Amino acid sequence: MAIIGRHTDNKGRSTGERIAAVQRSGRPATDDENTAATRLLDAMLDAAADHAVTLDTFDWVADLPGACLDAIRHQSR
């Protein structure tokens, strides 16, 4: 089971929910990968908060949840 995460978007979805919703081809992400990606996303949003940037801000320019999951899945190959 994936973790909830510490941040939410403007629709009330947690970082863990956003990671779990990422759709990629190939095998499904494991719970460990989802958890690691959620922790990475939370850490990145912690750093971004110093600049008043939120998950919703990133949604305008990039798929940050997807990028975090891709990075974790690539690392675990």
ABEGO torsion letter per residue (X at the ends): XBBAEABBBAAGBBAAAAAAABBBBEBBBBAAAAAAAAAAAAAAAAAAAAAGBBAAAAAAABBAAAAAAAAAAAAAX
